[in-house]
Amino acid sequence: MSTSIALINTKAPFSTSDGKDALDLALIFGSYEQEVGVFFIGDGVWQLVSNTDGSLLNIKDYLKTLDALEFYDIEQLFVCKQSIEARSINAVKEIESITLLEPTELKMQLANYKHVLRF
């Protein structure tokens, strides 16, 4: 039986392991054919910046794994448009299934999920 799970990314990459943990969980849930939605809100939008390189900090760059989400049928990726604009981010990774939403639209999307985990 499938259940729906929303994973909310709220922290910048490499500041903590939260972003990697959220991505790992998304892949695990996806491999068990669970409905997974991945949200990027607040500083979590920094995880989507193009050309981010963790090796400069001697940290393994887990962000390349974002490209694997589609192979696990995780196609519901939502990004807070207001968070992107507030941080003047111009270039985000080219992932087909990213949807930019206003905060009120994000809340409506989150209401569709049975379980919500915040990182």
C-alpha positions, 0 to 999 in steps of 0.5 A: 500500500502506497502512502504520500510523503513530503520532504521539506528542505529548509537548510543550505547545502553543506551547512548540515547533513540535513539536505543529504539525509532528505535526499537519501530518504527520498530515494529510499521511499521512491525505491519502495514506490511511495509517493514522494514530494520534495520541497525546497523552502527558505535556505533550502533553495540553495541546494538547487543552485547550479555549479555548487561544488562541495569539494571546495569544502572537502565535503562529498557533493551529494547534490549530483544525486538530485538528477537520480530522482526521476529514475525513482519516479520522484517527479514532484519537486516544488520550489518556493518562488519567494525564497528564490527571489529573496536570495537573488538566485538566478540559475538553478539546476535543470531538473525537468519536474521542478515547479516554482510556487508561491508560498500559498500554493506550497501550503496547498501542495503540502496539504496533499501529503499524509506525512511531512518531514522537515529537514 
